[in-house]
Amino acid sequence: MCKSGKGGRGNEGTEGDGEKGYCRGCGDVQYGDECMLQVLEEMERRGIAVDVVTYNTLMNACAKAGNVAEARKVLEEMERKGIPGNVVTYSTLMSACAKAGNVAEAMQVLEEMERRGIAGNVTTYNTAMNACAKAGNVAEARKVLEEMERKGIMNACAKAGNVAEAMQVLEEMERRGIAEGTGGDGEER
């Protein structure tokens, strides 16, 4: 039962598919009969260590549900507890924005991450590209691509021996018509 006392087991007190959804009582992402933030509180009460991985897992549940507001709540709770977010945290928040179709907010999350000195990785930029693609925003996608090139994300993947991931990103961009005729280094082929 959620902290509001209005949630229920399974779909009795939730909106969504299967066991996962939103609690009608408090609005938190809910799995079964437990609200996500309630699970976090119970872990802390029992003395179970809560770290960035725990918060990222909760945020991922929010992202999969497309609930940006709940994902933001998780980030706020992390910050309140003095646990800094990492690249996974912000990429996951961007994913929630993308799922909700909110390109502007996804780009704001990317900017916020960079202001905090957290470098994006291939997943971060791929998530940004997905947000742009979902919204059909080719102009913003080109900006993200330029940013990727500027920061050398694809080159970094190749140098780190992660050629398959670099090629996957390039193929995805070409499939979407974002990087036609390029080999990932900006040179026409």
Backbone as a chain_set.jsonl record, in Angstrom:
{"seq": "MCKSGKGGRGNEGTEGDGEKGYCRGCGDVQYGDECMLQVLEEMERRGIAVDVVTYNTLMNACAKAGNVAEARKVLEEMERKGIPGNVVTYSTLMSACAKAGNVAEAMQVLEEMERRGIAGNVTTYNTAMNACAKAGNVAEARKVLEEMERKGIMNACAKAGNVAEAMQVLEEMERRGIAEGTGGDGEER", "coords": {"N": [[0.852, -1.184, 0.0], [0.525, 2.226, -0.777], [1.96, 5.323, 0.52], [-0.152, 7.084, 0.656], [-2.278, 5.577, 1.254], [-4.18, 4.874, -0.554], [-3.462, 3.33, -2.674], [-3.356, 0.086, -4.3], [-3.205, -3.53, -4.652], [-1.531, -4.866, -7.495], [-3.322, -4.005, -10.357], [-5.452, -2.831, -9.108], [-5.046, -0.461, -7.68], [-3.551, 0.983, -9.411], [-2.575, 2.66, -12.443], [-1.881, 1.56, -15.597], [0.02, -0.985, -17.386], [-0.098, -4.472, -16.629], [1.699, -5.324, -13.714], [3.105, -3.029, -13.283], [2.798, 0.468, -13.019], [1.166, 3.588, -12.407], [0.635, 4.872, -9.211], [-2.552, 5.494, -8.029], [-3.05, 6.791, -5.722], [-0.783, 8.385, -4.83], [0.618, 9.062, -7.092], [3.173, 8.197, -7.652], [5.558, 6.142, -9.464], [4.686, 2.804, -9.608], [5.212, -0.534, -8.62], [3.783, -3.555, -8.537], [2.388, -3.616, -5.381], [3.785, -1.572, -4.253], [5.003, 1.706, -4.075], [7.586, 3.343, -5.855], [9.27, 5.285, -4.55], [8.542, 4.758, -1.984], [9.557, 2.218, -1.634], [12.253, 2.865, -1.644], [12.411, 4.411, 0.704], [11.82, 2.406, 2.569], [13.995, 0.698, 2.226], [16.05, 2.33, 3.208], [15.158, 2.603, 5.852], [15.55, 0.044, 6.773], [18.242, -0.055, 6.819], [19.607, -0.659, 4.519], [22.038, -0.101, 2.123], [21.857, 2.714, 0.084], [22.543, 3.901, -3.047], [23.977, 5.569, -5.947], [23.407, 3.742, -7.954], [21.085, 2.488, -7.042], [19.289, 4.662, -7.099], [19.416, 5.247, -9.845], [18.243, 2.954, -10.86], [15.624, 3.197, -9.901], [14.969, 5.539, -11.255], [15.107, 4.615, -13.853], [12.889, 2.938, -13.952], [10.907, 4.882, -13.83], [11.478, 6.222, -16.225], [10.943, 4.227, -18.133], [8.243, 4.086, -17.808], [7.617, 6.466, -18.886], [7.401, 8.703, -17.312], [8.312, 11.66, -16.684], [8.168, 13.591, -14.664], [8.25, 12.06, -12.298], [10.758, 10.879, -12.623], [12.352, 13.134, -12.405], [11.784, 13.724, -9.735], [13.133, 11.65, -8.485], [15.787, 12.333, -9.106], [15.928, 14.766, -7.729], [15.619, 13.831, -5.104], [17.938, 12.316, -4.865], [19.86, 14.365, -4.987], [19.139, 15.797, -2.71], [19.895, 13.986, -0.789], [22.579, 14.115, -1.083], [23.842, 12.574, -2.993], [25.572, 12.415, -5.845], [24.498, 12.65, -9.261], [25.269, 10.647, -12.167], [26.611, 9.9, -15.454], [24.867, 7.907, -16.3], [22.585, 8.464, -14.809], [21.723, 10.971, -15.886], [21.447, 10.317, -18.591], [19.396, 8.483, -18.402], [17.334, 10.093, -17.44], [17.08, 11.742, -19.662], [16.136, 9.812, -21.412], [13.6, 9.328, -20.367], [12.429, 11.782, -20.987], [12.568, 11.632, -23.782], [10.898, 9.438, -24.292], [8.525, 10.572, -23.527], [8.261, 12.341, -25.558], [9.391, 14.86, -25.446], [11.525, 16.839, -26.665], [12.789, 19.306, -26.179], [13.068, 19.365, -23.377], [14.689, 17.123, -23.029], [17.03, 18.023, -24.251], [17.62, 20.091, -22.526], [18.262, 18.63, -20.247], [20.61, 17.412, -21.13], [22.235, 19.693, -21.387], [22.237, 20.515, -18.703], [23.576, 18.386, -17.521], [26.11, 18.677, -18.689], [26.806, 21.207, -17.676], [27.238, 20.498, -15.083], [29.582, 19.248, -15.274], [29.688, 16.64, -16.17], [30.577, 14.331, -18.462], [29.103, 13.402, -21.511], [28.273, 10.219, -22.997], [28.307, 7.648, -25.547], [25.781, 6.485, -25.268], [24.357, 8.577, -24.082], [24.304, 10.548, -26.131], [23.088, 9.077, -28.148], [20.598, 8.696, -27.019], [19.724, 11.341, -26.984], [19.605, 11.755, -29.745], [17.596, 9.924, -30.375], [15.427, 11.123, -29.079], [15.156, 13.42, -30.641], [14.61, 12.237, -33.134], [12.203, 10.903, -32.611], [10.517, 13.05, -32.28], [10.661, 14.095, -34.769], [12.425, 16.127, -35.271], [14.669, 17.281, -37.115], [16.498, 19.374, -37.348], [17.359, 19.833, -34.695], [18.451, 17.335, -34.236], [20.61, 17.392, -35.972], [22.164, 19.313, -34.66], [22.815, 17.889, -32.349], [24.307, 15.837, -33.502], [26.45, 17.342, -34.526], [27.518, 18.191, -32.109], [28.291, 15.73, -31.068], [30.278, 15.057, -32.907], [32.014, 17.168, -32.461], [32.846, 16.66, -29.884], [33.989, 14.275, -30.249], [32.903, 11.72, -29.802], [32.316, 9.38, -31.299], [34.823, 8.843, -32.361], [36.216, 8.426, -30.008], [35.039, 6.057, -29.162], [35.959, 4.297, -31.123], [38.76, 4.472, -30.701], [38.886, 3.393, -28.179], [38.561, 0.825, -28.707], [36.002, 0.135, -29.207], [34.653, -0.275, -31.642], [32.445, -1.487, -32.789], [30.268, -0.34, -31.437], [30.574, 2.336, -32.206], [30.122, 2.087, -34.944], [27.498, 1.222, -34.878], [26.176, 3.495, -33.924], [26.723, 5.269, -36.037], [25.462, 3.908, -38.17], [22.81, 4.051, -37.284], [22.399, 6.801, -37.379], [22.709, 7.231, -40.128], [20.597, 5.664, -41.069], [18.474, 7.167, -40.22], [18.757, 9.319, -41.82], [20.367, 11.363, -41.007], [23.103, 11.495, -41.083], [23.965, 11.157, -43.73], [26.128, 9.843, -46.158], [28.488, 10.189, -44.731], [31.426, 9.102, -43.02], [31.529, 9.111, -40.319], [33.541, 10.742, -39.548], [33.074, 13.157, -40.522], [33.907, 13.567, -43.087], [33.084, 13.548, -46.516], [31.961, 10.715, -48.276]], "CA": [[0.0, 0.0, 0.0], [1.341, 3.436, -0.831], [1.891, 6.204, 1.697], [-1.433, 7.79, 0.698], [-3.293, 4.637, 1.71], [-5.181, 4.68, -1.6], [-2.978, 2.369, -3.67], [-3.813, -1.276, -4.067], [-2.369, -4.564, -5.249], [-1.664, -4.998, -8.94], [-3.98, -2.905, -11.059], [-6.552, -2.25, -8.339], [-4.733, 0.913, -7.301], [-2.592, 1.56, -10.346], [-2.934, 2.857, -13.833], [-0.765, 1.082, -16.398], [-0.154, -2.363, -17.816], [0.463, -5.482, -15.753], [1.934, -4.953, -12.331], [3.778, -1.737, -13.198], [1.97, 1.583, -13.449], [1.213, 4.753, -11.53], [-0.245, 4.765, -8.057], [-3.627, 6.491, -8.05], [-3.043, 7.511, -4.451], [0.239, 9.42, -4.696], [1.164, 9.396, -8.397], [4.494, 7.611, -7.849], [5.638, 4.923, -10.238], [4.384, 1.719, -8.688], [5.419, -1.892, -9.103], [3.015, -4.356, -7.59], [1.653, -2.74, -4.465], [4.747, -0.665, -3.633], [5.436, 2.871, -4.829], [9.044, 3.316, -5.952], [9.929, 6.056, -3.502], [8.257, 4.06, -0.73], [10.557, 1.146, -1.572], [13.498, 3.523, -1.259], [12.296, 4.742, 2.131], [11.88, 1.15, 3.336], [15.394, 0.251, 2.182], [16.808, 3.164, 4.137], [14.708, 2.268, 7.2], [16.151, -1.242, 7.136], [19.691, 0.072, 6.824], [20.174, -1.131, 3.256], [22.759, 0.991, 1.464], [21.23, 3.308, -1.091], [23.584, 4.627, -3.76], [23.587, 6.074, -7.258], [22.831, 2.632, -8.725], [19.711, 2.347, -6.565], [18.504, 5.768, -7.643], [19.333, 5.085, -11.297], [17.271, 1.887, -11.103], [14.304, 3.803, -9.713], [14.756, 6.487, -12.346], [14.864, 3.825, -15.056], [11.477, 2.531, -13.903], [10.134, 6.079, -14.2], [11.709, 6.472, -17.65], [10.203, 3.225, -18.909], [6.832, 4.452, -17.714], [7.453, 7.761, -19.545], [7.005, 9.668, -16.298], [9.411, 12.605, -16.5], [8.037, 14.242, -13.359], [8.748, 11.126, -11.276], [12.203, 10.747, -12.819], [12.918, 14.354, -11.814], [11.681, 13.575, -8.282], [14.218, 10.765, -8.074], [17.002, 13.132, -9.153], [15.86, 15.721, -6.609], [15.855, 13.075, -3.877], [19.38, 12.013, -4.863], [20.586, 15.595, -4.649], [18.825, 16.098, -1.317], [20.674, 13.049, 0.03], [24.002, 14.324, -1.333], [24.363, 11.565, -3.913], [25.628, 13.051, -7.171], [24.134, 11.869, -10.43], [26.354, 10.351, -13.094], [26.189, 9.896, -16.85], [23.702, 7.025, -16.402], [21.46, 9.219, -14.239], [21.236, 11.976, -16.822], [20.997, 9.641, -19.813], [18.106, 7.889, -18.086], [16.368, 11.199, -17.398], [16.856, 12.105, -21.062], [15.307, 8.759, -21.99], [12.219, 9.6, -19.938], [11.972, 12.916, -21.803], [12.39, 11.142, -25.148], [9.695, 8.604, -24.319], [7.388, 11.49, -23.422], [8.234, 13.175, -26.756], [9.778, 16.218, -25.084], [12.891, 17.073, -27.124], [13.353, 20.483, -25.505], [13.49, 18.999, -22.026], [15.824, 16.204, -23.166], [18.209, 18.845, -24.537], [17.92, 20.809, -21.274], [18.942, 17.672, -19.37], [21.967, 17.292, -21.663], [22.94, 20.919, -20.99], [22.391, 20.472, -17.247], [24.629, 17.406, -17.269], [27.387, 19.272, -19.075], [27.096, 22.268, -16.704], [27.707, 19.845, -13.86], [30.886, 18.653, -15.548], [29.554, 15.214, -16.469], [30.736, 14.127, -19.9], [28.184, 12.454, -22.13], [28.88, 9.097, -23.699], [27.554, 7.264, -26.733], [24.387, 6.285, -24.871], [23.774, 9.903, -23.865], [24.027, 11.194, -27.409], [22.119, 8.262, -28.862], [19.309, 9.026, -26.41], [19.364, 12.661, -27.507], [19.217, 11.566, -31.153], [16.293, 9.258, -30.37], [14.422, 12.131, -28.729], [14.966, 14.254, -31.836], [13.973, 11.429, -34.17], [10.808, 10.66, -32.22], [9.764, 14.29, -32.495], [10.836, 14.529, -36.15], [13.161, 17.381, -35.215], [15.932, 17.048, -37.812], [17.416, 20.475, -37.038], [17.956, 19.564, -33.374], [19.276, 16.133, -34.398], [21.883, 17.83, -36.578], [22.938, 19.967, -33.594], [23.351, 16.82, -31.5], [25.352, 15.192, -34.285], [27.605, 18.247, -34.519], [28.082, 18.127, -30.759], [28.988, 14.444, -30.977], [31.51, 15.155, -33.689], [32.895, 18.104, -31.779], [33.407, 16.019, -28.699], [34.709, 13.072, -30.66], [32.347, 10.524, -29.169], [32.503, 8.201, -32.144], [36.25, 8.6, -32.424], [36.594, 7.86, -28.71], [34.615, 4.651, -29.162], [36.888, 3.549, -31.966], [40.064, 4.418, -30.029], [38.76, 2.527, -27.007], [38.325, -0.53, -29.183], [34.564, -0.074, -29.236], [34.314, 0.042, -33.023], [31.081, -1.953, -33.067], [29.321, 0.662, -30.937], [30.703, 3.51, -33.068], [29.452, 1.769, -36.205], [26.07, 1.168, -34.592], [25.714, 4.878, -33.858], [26.77, 5.8, -37.396], [24.4, 3.282, -38.959], [21.543, 4.596, -36.817], [22.286, 8.16, -37.918], [22.489, 7.119, -41.572], [19.248, 5.127, -41.253], [17.537, 8.267, -39.988], [19.023, 10.396, -42.76], [21.019, 12.459, -40.301], [24.519, 11.523, -41.408], [24.145, 10.555, -45.053], [27.385, 10.029, -46.888], [29.674, 10.439, -43.919], [32.02, 7.934, -42.376], [31.63, 9.365, -38.897], [34.577, 11.728, -39.276], [32.655, 14.388, -41.172], [34.385, 13.594, -44.467], [32.167, 12.973, -47.475], [32.406, 9.435, -48.853]], "C": [[0.888, 1.234, 0.0], [1.11, 4.304, 0.4], [0.576, 6.975, 1.789], [-2.541, 6.896, 1.25], [-4.336, 4.317, 0.657], [-4.757, 3.667, -2.647], [-3.481, 0.985, -3.347], [-2.859, -2.267, -4.697], [-2.615, -4.596, -6.754], [-2.313, -3.783, -9.554], [-5.141, -2.3, -10.287], [-6.296, -0.784, -8.022], [-3.796, 1.592, -8.264], [-3.224, 1.781, -11.7], [-1.735, 2.427, -14.635], [-1.012, -0.361, -16.78], [0.513, -3.313, -16.832], [0.595, -4.979, -14.33], [2.545, -3.566, -12.195], [2.85, -0.652, -13.724], [2.177, 2.752, -12.524], [0.221, 4.541, -10.403], [-1.299, 5.867, -8.141], [-3.625, 7.333, -6.782], [-2.051, 8.654, -4.425], [0.876, 9.813, -6.019], [2.546, 8.843, -8.65], [4.416, 6.441, -8.821], [5.485, 3.785, -9.244], [4.677, 0.397, -9.372], [4.766, -2.805, -8.09], [2.237, -3.421, -6.687], [2.572, -1.756, -3.753], [5.091, 0.485, -4.575], [6.962, 2.915, -4.777], [9.724, 4.086, -4.828], [9.651, 5.457, -2.126], [9.247, 2.908, -0.553], [11.888, 1.722, -1.117], [13.497, 3.851, 0.238], [12.421, 3.489, 2.992], [13.308, 0.592, 3.349], [16.226, 1.016, 3.198], [16.449, 2.828, 5.586], [15.362, 0.983, 7.689], [17.682, -1.204, 7.13], [20.37, -0.462, 5.578], [20.796, 0.061, 2.542], [22.034, 1.428, 0.192], [22.293, 4.163, -1.761], [23.073, 5.066, -5.128], [22.957, 4.975, -8.108], [21.371, 2.417, -8.323], [18.822, 3.42, -7.176], [18.351, 5.647, -9.163], [18.322, 4.006, -11.668], [15.845, 2.413, -10.941], [13.973, 4.756, -10.857], [14.455, 5.745, -13.651], [13.418, 3.328, -15.097], [10.579, 3.693, -14.302], [10.258, 6.346, -15.698], [10.922, 5.498, -18.515], [8.707, 3.497, -18.892], [6.554, 5.784, -18.408], [7.076, 8.873, -18.59], [8.189, 10.575, -15.949], [9.355, 13.244, -15.123], [8.566, 13.341, -12.245], [10.253, 10.943, -11.399], [12.918, 11.96, -12.216], [12.879, 14.284, -10.284], [12.82, 12.708, -7.754], [15.535, 11.534, -8.062], [17.046, 14.124, -7.991], [16.15, 15.027, -5.284], [17.338, 12.709, -3.751], [20.168, 13.221, -4.375], [20.351, 15.974, -3.195], [19.646, 15.229, -0.373], [22.179, 13.199, -0.189], [24.646, 13.279, -2.217], [24.376, 12.175, -5.311], [25.207, 12.094, -8.279], [25.365, 11.632, -11.292], [25.806, 10.325, -14.522], [24.963, 9.004, -17.041], [22.454, 7.747, -15.897], [20.865, 10.157, -15.281], [20.782, 11.361, -18.143], [19.624, 9.023, -19.596], [17.016, 8.953, -18.017], [16.058, 11.673, -18.817], [15.945, 11.087, -21.745], [13.841, 8.942, -21.608], [11.63, 10.734, -20.763], [11.682, 12.468, -23.232], [11.112, 10.323, -25.26], [8.436, 9.463, -24.253], [7.279, 12.423, -24.636], [8.651, 14.615, -26.516], [11.257, 16.458, -25.407], [13.528, 18.223, -26.361], [13.851, 20.124, -24.113], [14.667, 18.034, -22.063], [17.111, 16.992, -23.412], [18.608, 19.667, -23.3], [18.66, 19.895, -20.298], [20.387, 17.498, -19.817], [22.803, 18.512, -21.259], [23.22, 20.938, -19.487], [23.532, 19.521, -16.867], [25.999, 18.004, -17.557], [27.782, 20.406, -18.134], [27.663, 21.689, -15.41], [29.044, 19.135, -14.061], [30.851, 17.161, -15.814], [29.585, 15.051, -17.984], [29.732, 13.094, -20.398], [28.96, 11.319, -22.777], [28.0, 8.744, -24.896], [26.077, 7.081, -26.397], [23.679, 7.62, -24.693], [23.368, 10.531, -25.196], [23.053, 10.392, -28.261], [20.713, 8.528, -28.325], [18.817, 10.38, -26.907], [18.899, 12.556, -28.963], [17.847, 10.893, -31.243], [15.172, 10.229, -30.031], [14.113, 12.999, -29.941], [14.22, 13.495, -32.925], [12.502, 11.201, -33.863], [9.939, 11.878, -32.496], [9.862, 14.783, -33.938], [11.599, 15.835, -36.263], [14.562, 17.197, -35.79], [16.946, 18.139, -37.475], [18.118, 20.24, -35.696], [18.853, 18.335, -33.439], [20.626, 16.5, -35.009], [22.77, 18.524, -35.545], [23.583, 18.924, -32.689], [24.492, 16.111, -32.217], [26.617, 16.046, -34.303], [28.306, 18.234, -33.167], [28.86, 16.824, -30.568], [30.314, 14.506, -31.71], [32.511, 16.058, -32.983], [33.576, 17.445, -30.584], [34.09, 14.696, -29.014], [34.198, 11.783, -30.057], [32.607, 9.284, -30.018], [33.976, 7.842, -32.243], [36.743, 7.958, -31.129], [36.204, 6.395, -28.631], [35.602, 3.803, -29.954], [38.245, 3.396, -31.29], [40.042, 3.502, -28.814], [38.513, 1.077, -27.411], [36.854, -0.871, -29.27], [34.03, 0.289, -30.618], [32.872, -0.365, -33.336], [30.056, -0.925, -32.607], [29.372, 1.924, -31.788], [29.974, 3.272, -34.391], [27.933, 1.715, -36.013], [25.478, 2.576, -34.555], [25.666, 5.475, -35.261], [25.642, 5.223, -38.252], [23.024, 3.823, -38.574], [21.333, 6.007, -37.381], [22.016, 8.115, -39.42], [21.075, 6.625, -41.864], [18.206, 6.238, -41.113], [17.765, 9.439, -40.931], [19.719, 11.586, -42.141], [22.471, 12.597, -40.731], [24.796, 10.874, -42.755], [25.505, 10.881, -45.628], [28.59, 10.343, -46.034], [30.165, 9.134, -43.331], [32.207, 8.161, -40.906], [32.683, 10.397, -38.554], [34.268, 13.057, -39.957], [33.085, 14.489, -42.62], [33.356, 12.939, -45.379], [32.771, 11.705, -48.056], [31.811, 9.277, -50.223]], "O": [[1.896, 1.276, 0.706], [0.208, 4.062, 1.202], [0.217, 7.467, 2.859], [-3.598, 7.376, 1.659], [-5.279, 3.574, 0.926], [-5.585, 3.192, -3.424], [-3.977, 0.736, -2.249], [-1.814, -1.88, -5.221], [-3.731, -4.387, -7.227], [-1.896, -2.653, -9.299], [-5.759, -1.346, -10.76], [-7.208, 0.04, -8.086], [-3.288, 2.674, -7.971], [-4.244, 1.189, -12.053], [-0.634, 2.906, -14.365], [-2.089, -0.907, -16.542], [1.562, -3.0, -16.269], [-0.287, -4.295, -13.812], [2.512, -2.981, -11.112], [2.195, -0.829, -14.751], [3.24, 2.896, -11.92], [-0.901, 4.084, -10.625], [-0.964, 7.04, -8.307], [-4.136, 8.452, -6.77], [-2.404, 9.772, -4.047], [1.606, 10.803, -6.073], [3.065, 8.994, -9.756], [3.364, 5.825, -8.989], [6.083, 3.803, -8.168], [4.418, 0.233, -10.564], [5.151, -2.827, -6.921], [1.517, -2.541, -7.159], [2.177, -1.163, -2.749], [5.43, 0.261, -5.737], [7.559, 2.562, -3.76], [10.664, 3.579, -4.217], [10.446, 5.633, -1.202], [9.718, 2.657, 0.556], [12.573, 1.123, -0.288], [14.474, 3.592, 0.941], [13.066, 3.522, 4.04], [13.768, 0.077, 4.368], [17.005, 0.432, 3.951], [17.326, 2.773, 6.448], [15.688, 0.848, 8.869], [18.333, -2.212, 7.405], [21.579, -0.694, 5.58], [20.159, 1.102, 2.378], [21.658, 0.611, -0.648], [22.879, 5.044, -1.132], [21.885, 4.947, -5.427], [22.06, 5.253, -8.904], [20.519, 2.187, -9.182], [17.746, 3.131, -7.701], [17.277, 5.914, -9.703], [17.623, 4.127, -12.674], [14.968, 2.109, -11.75], [12.85, 4.78, -11.361], [13.642, 6.2, -14.455], [12.798, 3.302, -16.16], [9.602, 3.508, -15.029], [9.27, 6.657, -16.363], [10.309, 5.891, -19.508], [7.995, 3.178, -19.844], [5.4, 6.198, -18.514], [6.496, 9.877, -19.003], [8.962, 10.286, -15.036], [10.391, 13.419, -14.48], [9.259, 13.814, -11.345], [10.951, 10.86, -10.389], [13.969, 11.819, -11.59], [13.813, 14.723, -9.613], [13.4, 12.998, -6.708], [16.317, 11.408, -7.12], [18.083, 14.296, -7.35], [16.852, 15.578, -4.435], [17.916, 12.783, -2.667], [21.015, 13.124, -3.487], [21.274, 16.426, -2.517], [20.046, 15.67, 0.704], [22.97, 12.498, 0.441], [25.865, 13.113, -2.197], [23.321, 12.422, -5.895], [25.512, 10.901, -8.247], [26.373, 12.326, -11.163], [24.655, 10.695, -14.754], [24.104, 9.315, -17.866], [21.388, 7.645, -16.503], [19.66, 10.143, -15.529], [19.825, 11.843, -18.75], [18.784, 9.033, -20.495], [15.9, 8.732, -18.487], [14.908, 11.971, -19.137], [15.091, 11.449, -22.554], [12.948, 8.734, -22.43], [10.477, 10.667, -21.19], [10.681, 12.869, -23.824], [10.337, 10.49, -26.202], [7.411, 9.127, -24.846], [6.331, 13.201, -24.741], [8.302, 15.499, -27.298], [12.126, 16.304, -24.549], [14.682, 18.127, -25.942], [14.941, 20.538, -23.717], [15.556, 18.115, -21.216], [18.158, 16.669, -22.85], [19.792, 19.906, -23.063], [19.577, 20.335, -19.604], [21.292, 17.443, -18.984], [23.95, 18.367, -20.836], [24.304, 21.329, -19.054], [24.346, 19.828, -15.996], [26.932, 17.855, -16.767], [28.962, 20.561, -17.82], [28.471, 22.326, -14.734], [29.571, 18.506, -13.143], [31.873, 16.486, -15.697], [28.725, 15.57, -18.695], [29.54, 12.046, -19.78], [30.15, 11.445, -23.067], [27.055, 9.467, -25.212], [25.214, 7.487, -27.176], [22.53, 7.776, -25.107], [22.236, 10.985, -25.365], [22.273, 10.971, -29.018], [19.751, 8.578, -29.092], [17.636, 10.545, -27.215], [17.921, 13.191, -29.358], [17.032, 11.253, -32.092], [14.094, 10.171, -30.622], [12.951, 13.28, -30.234], [13.315, 14.033, -33.562], [11.655, 11.295, -34.751], [8.78, 11.756, -32.892], [9.225, 15.773, -34.299], [11.44, 16.569, -37.239], [15.523, 16.984, -35.05], [18.134, 17.851, -37.332], [19.329, 20.428, -35.583], [19.891, 18.286, -32.78], [21.661, 15.972, -34.603], [23.988, 18.345, -35.551], [24.746, 19.053, -32.307], [25.524, 15.818, -31.613], [27.721, 15.534, -34.119], [29.534, 18.262, -33.092], [29.944, 16.815, -29.984], [31.343, 14.065, -31.199], [33.702, 15.752, -32.915], [34.759, 17.669, -30.329], [34.697, 14.077, -28.14], [34.971, 10.853, -29.826], [33.066, 8.261, -29.51], [34.334, 6.665, -32.212], [37.584, 7.058, -31.152], [36.952, 5.579, -28.093], [36.023, 2.734, -29.511], [38.822, 2.308, -31.302], [41.059, 2.906, -28.46], [38.285, 0.214, -26.564], [36.494, -2.042, -29.395], [33.079, 1.06, -30.748], [32.167, 0.336, -34.061], [29.08, -0.666, -33.311], [28.333, 2.524, -32.066], [29.288, 4.162, -34.894], [27.178, 2.12, -36.896], [24.398, 2.813, -35.097], [24.682, 6.115, -35.632], [24.956, 5.953, -38.967], [22.172, 4.03, -39.437], [20.232, 6.359, -37.804], [21.189, 8.874, -39.927], [20.426, 7.106, -42.794], [17.188, 6.241, -41.805], [17.055, 10.442, -40.859], [19.671, 12.691, -42.681], [23.012, 13.703, -40.742], [25.761, 10.123, -42.898], [25.969, 12.02, -45.595], [29.629, 10.731, -46.567], [29.402, 8.182, -43.168], [32.994, 7.449, -40.283], [32.739, 10.882, -37.424], [35.096, 13.968, -39.967], [32.667, 15.411, -43.32], [32.815, 11.884, -45.046], [33.977, 11.644, -48.297], [32.054, 8.271, -50.889]]}, "num_chains": 1, "name": "protein.A"}
